[in-house]
Amino acid sequence: MIAEAKVEMEKRGLTDADLKLIGLLSLPDKVITGILSMNPNTLRTKVCRLAYKMGVENRTALVTRALALKLITIKQLEFRTFDNGNYTTKNTS
């Protein structure tokens, strides 16, 4: 992580766990709650609090802002592919 990103993290009060969650936001809630072993209501609360910290109103803007501020890279985003009738969660790296 570059120095500017660390300063931005501290300024916004973000943790490493927050960045991990941002990297998962391209996945459906059900998948995220399974990966992080958390309740769906807890996930919604965390996403709302993260959006507030980042000064945005939704998940898409949250990921976009994190990318723009270089808090995460496109390679850190998780996504799903549909292969032979099954969804598979992958990392872009």
N, C-alpha and C positions, 0 to 999 in steps of 0.2 A: 504494500500500500504506500502511495506517495505521501509526502509530508503534508501537502495541502489537504488531502483526504482525512488524515488524522486530526488536523486542526478543525476541520468541518465536523467530524464526528464528535469531538469534545464540545464544540460550540453548540451543537444541537442535542447533546446529551444522549448520543447513540452508543449502543454496546455492540460487541461482536455478534451476540445473539440477534439483535435487531437487524444487522446486515444479513445474517443467515436467513432470517424470515423474509426480508425483501427479495432475496434470491429465489425464494420459493413461491412468490406471489403470482407467477404465471401458471401455477398449478391450481386445480380446483380445491376448495376448502377441505373436502373430504380426504384428499390425498395429503394435504399439508398437515391436517390434524393427526393423520396416521403416522406421518414421518416424525412429527414433533411430540407425539403422544399427548395431545391436549384436547380439551373440550372445544367444540365449535364456537361456543359463546366466548371463551377465553381468546380464541383466535380473532374473532371479530373485534373484541376490545383492544387487543394488541395492534391490529391493523389500524383502527381508528386513532389510537394514541401515536403510532408511528406517523400517520398522515398529518396529524397535528404538529408533531415535532418538525416535520419536513415542510410544513406550510402548504400542503396540498389537500385535495378533497376526495381523492379516490385512489384505488390500487394502481391503476395505469399511470397516473401522474406521480405516484410514489416511486415506482420503479424508474420512470423517466427521469425524475429529479435525482435519484440516487446515481443513475448512469451519468447524467450531466455533471454532477459534482465529483464524479470519479470515486464514489464510495464503493461501488461494485463495478465489475466489468461484465460485458456480455457473456463471457465464458463462465461466469459464476451463476448465471440464470439456469434454473432447472426447467425442463419442458417434458411433454409427453408425446410419444409417437404411437401411431396405431399400426401394429405389425401383425399380420396373420390373425386378425380378430381379437388381439389383446393390446391393451395400453401398456406402454413401458415408460417409466420415468427415467430421463437421461439428463446428464449435465453436458453443456455445450463444449467443454474442454476436451 
